[in-house]
Amino acid sequence: MSEQAMADTKTTVKDLRELVEQFVHERHWEPYHQPKNLAASISIEAAELLELFQWEDLDKADVRSNKLLMSRIKDEAADIMVYILSLSNSLQFDLSDAIAKKMVANKKKYKA
């Protein structure tokens, strides 16, 4: 993958996994990408996302109109996703399949 902009409508999960895998490999970080470390990193980054909303009472319009806040939200969401992709790479599981199966279970648990 090049350093061009990527769009949700054209980028596959495979593309993202490969992008993250290449980044990790170029830095020789594989030894550090143990499941516990990746799970902790996901939690830490999720807490950093939550911190952006701490003590705030903002609706969607307020958030979307705040360019600095939106930039920080995007950064934290990307960090979370990168660690999730790293976890699926490390443990070699299909993330799309896991999501599809979870949504089936959620539909049974939470009726429409």
C-alpha positions as CSV (number, residue, x, y, z in Angstrom):
1,M,0.0,0.0,0.0
2,S,1.3,3.4,-0.8
3,E,1.0,6.5,1.3
4,Q,-1.9,7.7,-0.7
5,A,-5.2,8.5,0.9
6,M,-7.4,5.4,1.5
7,A,-11.2,5.4,1.5
8,D,-13.5,3.1,3.3
9,T,-15.4,2.5,0.0
10,K,-12.3,1.2,-1.7
11,T,-10.0,-0.2,1.0
12,T,-10.4,-3.8,2.2
13,V,-9.6,-5.1,5.6
14,K,-6.9,-7.1,3.9
15,D,-5.4,-3.9,2.6
16,L,-5.4,-2.4,6.2
17,R,-4.0,-5.6,7.7
18,E,-1.1,-5.6,5.2
19,L,-0.4,-1.9,5.8
20,V,-0.2,-2.5,9.5
21,E,1.8,-5.7,9.1
22,Q,4.4,-4.0,6.9
23,F,4.7,-1.1,9.4
24,V,5.2,-3.5,12.3
25,H,7.7,-5.7,10.3
26,E,9.8,-2.7,9.2
27,R,10.3,-1.8,12.8
28,H,10.9,-5.4,14.0
29,W,8.1,-5.1,16.5
30,E,6.8,-8.6,16.1
31,P,8.3,-9.8,19.5
32,Y,6.4,-7.1,21.3
33,H,3.1,-7.8,19.6
34,Q,2.0,-10.5,22.1
35,P,-1.7,-10.8,22.7
36,K,-1.6,-9.3,26.2
37,N,0.4,-6.3,25.0
38,L,-2.0,-5.7,22.1
39,A,-5.1,-6.1,24.2
40,A,-3.6,-3.6,26.7
41,S,-2.8,-1.2,24.0
42,I,-6.4,-1.4,22.6
43,S,-7.7,-0.6,26.1
44,I,-5.2,2.3,26.6
45,E,-6.1,3.9,23.2
46,A,-9.8,3.5,23.9
47,A,-9.3,5.3,27.2
48,E,-7.5,8.1,25.3
49,L,-10.5,8.4,23.0
50,L,-12.9,8.5,26.0
51,E,-10.7,11.2,27.6
52,L,-11.5,13.5,24.7
53,F,-15.2,13.5,25.9
54,Q,-14.5,13.7,29.6
55,W,-16.4,16.5,31.3
56,E,-18.0,17.5,27.9
57,D,-21.6,17.5,26.9
58,L,-21.4,17.6,23.2
59,D,-23.8,16.4,20.6
60,K,-22.8,15.1,17.1
61,A,-23.0,18.5,15.5
62,D,-20.8,20.1,18.2
63,V,-18.2,17.4,17.7
64,R,-18.2,17.4,13.9
65,S,-17.9,21.2,13.8
66,N,-14.8,21.2,16.1
67,K,-11.9,20.5,13.7
68,L,-9.3,20.0,16.4
69,L,-11.5,17.6,18.4
70,M,-12.4,15.7,15.2
71,S,-8.7,15.4,14.3
72,R,-7.9,14.0,17.7
73,I,-10.9,11.6,17.6
74,K,-9.7,10.3,14.2
75,D,-6.2,9.8,15.5
76,E,-7.4,7.8,18.5
77,A,-9.9,5.7,16.5
78,A,-7.0,4.9,14.1
79,D,-4.8,3.9,16.9
80,I,-7.5,1.6,18.2
81,M,-8.0,0.1,14.8
82,V,-4.3,-0.4,14.2
83,Y,-4.0,-2.4,17.4
84,I,-7.1,-4.5,16.5
85,L,-5.6,-5.2,13.1
86,S,-2.3,-6.1,14.8
87,L,-4.0,-8.5,17.1
88,S,-5.8,-10.2,14.3
89,N,-2.4,-10.4,12.4
90,S,-0.6,-11.7,15.5
91,L,-3.2,-14.4,16.3
92,Q,-4.0,-15.0,12.6
93,F,-7.8,-14.8,12.8
94,D,-10.1,-13.4,10.2
95,L,-11.5,-10.1,11.5
96,S,-14.3,-9.9,9.0
97,D,-15.5,-13.4,9.9
98,A,-15.3,-12.6,13.6
99,I,-17.4,-9.4,13.1
100,A,-20.0,-11.2,11.0
101,K,-20.3,-14.0,13.6
102,K,-20.6,-11.4,16.4
103,M,-23.3,-9.6,14.5
104,V,-25.3,-12.8,14.1
105,A,-25.0,-13.4,17.9
106,N,-25.9,-9.7,18.6
107,K,-29.1,-10.1,16.4
108,K,-30.2,-13.0,18.5
109,K,-29.4,-11.2,21.8
110,Y,-30.8,-7.8,20.8
111,K,-34.0,-8.2,18.9
112,A,-35.1,-5.4,16.6
